[in-house]
Amino acid sequence: MDYAASELTPRERYKVLTSFVLPRPIAWVTSLGPTGVVNAAPFSFFNAFCEDPPLCMFAVNRRPDGREKDTLTNIQATGEFVVNIADEALARAMHESSGDFPPEIGEPGHLGLRLAPSKTIAVPRLADTPWAMECKIWKTIDVNGDRQLIMGEGIHFYIRDELWDPKAMRVHMDRFHPIGRMFADRYCRTDDRVVFPAAEGTKGK
């Protein structure tokens, strides 16, 4: 079967995209509100897409009732945020942080998540995540007035010590268990992995 995108409703397009573009990495974004409340929210329209400068991008849409999400409000005010990556141990808390919280209640405090100060920005990171990146806004793109694409430049990285070989600059994959987003309330583990030898192209033919 096939569909013309123009003939589908936005909700139907969302279902087509999220049902097949998967698994998706999840940006668990911390931001800082005007009264000092730390917000944490997951976004799975997310990825890293450049290393020089190190850039990531995620999409923030409006709430169903049209209100702006706290993450967007905070980032627009401060120009800063942290992208945290959740592993299996933190997956349920990450999912729970996607619920509807009023601005005066921070998800980390409500869910018992530890915070740690960042080195270059005011926004704290989630202390127990395996990887985090301090970011400053690089560019934002408005999409139809109801969604913002936020591009952030990574300016400082945190890696859990036991996950990283600093000499080889390589992750210990047997110790890293990130969680991926499928669709709706479905997530996936990433421990079932396939390894192929280096691709040879036309070499030897």
Buried (B, 14 or more C-beta within 10 A) or exposed (E): EEEEEEEEEEEEBBBEBBEEEBBBBBBBBBBBBEEEBBBBBBBBBBEBEEEEEBBBBBBBBBEEEEEBBBBBBBBBEBBBBBBBBBBEEBBEBBBBBBEEBEBEEBBBEEBEBEBBEBEEBEBBBBBBBBBBBBBBBBEBEEEEEEBBBBBBBBBBEBBBEEBBEEEEEEBEEEEBBBBBBBBEEEBBEBEEEEEEEEEEEEEEE
